[in-house]
Each structure stands twice: as structure tokens, then as C-alpha cells.
């Protein structure tokens, strides 16, 4: 069941990260979901590392770290996807 939640949350976080990032992302939606899942896992790892992975109530810090991880991974993933596909874009 944890994998199902990871996929759902990662997909949603990937979409939110895609909306937060400026400009148009050129990666397909399925790749955004994969990058969102990776970012959510990264955010969970950081939350565990700093000791805020489980708190009473809603884990706001963990969720913000998951979103930050998703934004970073979706942004980097879009740059890498563009380089692989041949689009020579500059980081702005």
C-alpha cells in the first residue's frame, strides 16, 4: 500500500512542481510523474535524516520537503530530457 501512495503523491507533486517551475516543460506527463515520485522519495529521505519524518497531525515539514525535492528533480529532469532530445536550452 505504501507504493500506491508513493505513486499517487509523486504524481500530484510532479504536477505541482511542473506548475511552479517557470516556462514550459517539454518532458511528457509520465516522466513528470516519475520525477515527482523520485522527488517525493528524496524529500522523505531528507525528512527522516533531519528527524521530522513522523510528527503528530499533518507532517507539513515533510510535505514541503517532498515538494521541494519534486521541484528540483522535475526541473533537472526537464533540462536532462531537453539535452537528450537535442533541445539546447540554457538554464535561466
Residue pairs with C-beta under 8 A, 6 or more apart in sequence:
6 37
6 40
6 41
7 33
7 37
9 40
9 66
10 33
10 34
10 36
10 37
10 38
10 39
10 40
10 41
10 70
11 33
11 36
11 37
12 36
13 36
13 39
13 40
13 66
13 67
13 70
14 32
14 33
14 34
14 35
14 36
14 37
14 39
14 70
14 74
15 32
15 33
15 36
16 67
16 70
17 32
17 35
17 36
17 39
17 67
17 70
17 71
17 73
17 74
17 75
18 25
18 32
18 74
20 71
21 71
21 74
21 75
21 78
22 92
23 92
25 32
25 74
25 78
26 78
26 81
26 82
26 85
26 87
27 35
27 74
27 77
27 78
27 81
31 77
31 81
32 74
32 77
35 70
35 73
35 74
35 77
36 70
36 73
36 74
38 69
38 73
39 66
39 67
39 68
39 69
39 70
39 71
39 72
39 73
39 74
40 66
40 69
40 70
41 69
42 66
42 69
42 72
42 73
43 62
43 63
43 64
43 65
43 66
43 67
43 68
43 69
43 70
44 53
44 62
44 65
44 66
46 65
46 69
47 53
47 59
47 61
47 62
47 65
47 66
52 59
52 61
52 62
52 65
53 59
53 62
55 61
55 62
79 89
79 91
82 88
82 89
